[in-house]
Amino acid sequence: MALSKIDAVNFLTGTIPQGNVANASLGAVTALPAGVGGKVLQSVTATDSANYSVTSTSFVNSSNGLTLNITPSATTSKIFVQVSIANHFAPSGQNFFMTIYRDSTNLGGANGMSIHGGFSEAVPVSMSILDSPSSSSQLTYQVYSRVTGGTSEYGSSSCVSTITAFEIGA
């Protein structure tokens, strides 16, 4: 039976011999090379457990709880925003629209990012977007909603709704 020799000096310091791995230290192995993006640099989450009524036919911020601020570390960063609404209800014959705003910009366009209507029971809503704000100043992301008429509701005092923003390095 052959015996194996353990290199005690390198074993104790944590150094990997150059011939075994292309990078000689753990830091070099786990670090991304320059120019490679996609790392999550930071994340911010806001939660809300309130119920809101919406009567406006224009997009309005009807829930201050689903608002957050994030300051990108570079103008090349992207911001991935994800929203999960506990539930919403739009009576028969009505449509309920939701979208995400960055400051005063509607990221979902005229009809928003989520359109629902005519449910006999409350259902959950989720939406997300990858934003390229080209800014290193503080940004505010918030949920806006509108209806085609009447009153719709969203949120829940018994469930938590969330909005989360992730800064993605370029």
N, C-alpha and C positions, 0 to 999 in steps of 0.2 A: 504494500500500500504506500502511495506517495504522500509525503507530508507537504503542507503548504506553509509558506513563509509569510508572516504578517509584517508589513512595514510600519512599525510602532511609531515612528516619528510623524509620518503623514497621517496615520490613523488618529493620533491624539490631537493634532492641530485641525483636522477637518479638511486638509488640502487633498484634492484629487490629482493624482499624477497626470501631467499634460497628455501623455500618450493614451490615457484611458477615455478622456472626454475632450471635446474640442475647446471647451472653456475650463480654466483651471480653478475657478472658485464658484461657490454656490451663488454668489451675487451675480456673476457673469452668466450663469446658466439661467437664472430666473428673470433677468432684466431683458426688456425688449430692446432691440437695436434701434438706433436713431431713425426717425422717419416712419416707424411703425406705430399706428394709432390703435384706437379701440379699447384702451383701458378706461375703466370707470374711475374718474378722478375725485368725485364726490357725489353724494346723494342727499336729498332733502325730502322729507315727507310731512304732510299735514293730514290730520284726520278730523272727521266731523261726525257727530251722531245726532244731528238735528233733522227735523222734517221741514221741508220748504214747499210753499205753494207758488206756482208760476202762472201769471195771467197776461204777461206782456207778449205781443206778437213780434217784437224786436228783441234781439239778444240782450239779456241783462245778467249781471252778476247777482243772482238771488241768494247766494250762500257764501258769506265771507269766510266760512270754515274751510272751504275747498280752494284756498289761495295759498301760494307759497312764494318765497323769494329765493333766488339762487344767483350767485355771482360767478360767472365763468372765469377760469384762470387765464384763458387766452381767447383771442378773437377767432381762432380756428376751431375751437371746441364746438361740439354739437350737444344739444340737450334733448334727451329722450324723456318724454313726459307720459306717464301712465296714470289713468284715472279709473277707479272702481267705485261705482255708486251702489249702495246697498239695495235699493229698489226704486222704482218709479211707477207712476200710474197715470195713464192718459185715457179718459173716458171714450167710449165709442163715438166715432165721427170726428175725433180730434187727433192732431199730430203733435208730438212733443219732440223738440230738437235740442241737442246738446252739442257743445263745442268747447275747445280750449282756446283761451286767449293768452298771448304773450303781450303784456302791457296793453296797448290799445289795438293790437293786431289779432284778428280772428284767424286762427290757423286752420280752421275747418271750412272756410268759405261761407257762402250765403245760406246753405242748408245744413251747415255744421258737420259733425262727424258721427252723429248718432241720431237716427230718426225712428221714432216708435209711435204707435197709436192704436187706439181701440182695444185695449186690454181689459179684461174683466177682473184681472188680479195684478198685483204689483210684481214687476220683474226686475232683475238686476241689469245694470248697464256698465259696459267697460269701453274705453277708448284710449288710444295711444297715438303718439306722433313723434317723429324724429325731426327736431327743429335745428336750423342752422342760423342762429341769430347774428353772427359776426359781431359780437360784442364782448367786452370784458367788464361791463358795468352791470350793476344789479338788475335782474330781470324778474318780473312778477308773472307767474302763471296762475290762471284761475279758470274755473268752470263757469260757463255762461249757458243760459237756456232760454227757450222761447216756445210758444204754443201757437197753433193756428186759430184758437178761440177757446173760450171757456177757461177752466182752471185745471191744471195738472199738478201733480205732486211728485217729489222725489226725496230721497234720504229716509232715515228711520231713526227713531230714538232708541231702538233696541239693537241696531246693527251699526257698524262703523263704515263710513265711506272714506276713501283715501285719494290723495293726489301725490304722486312721487315724481321728482325730477332727478335725472342722472346726468352729470356732466361727463361726456365721452371725449377723451383726448383725441386730437386729429393725428 
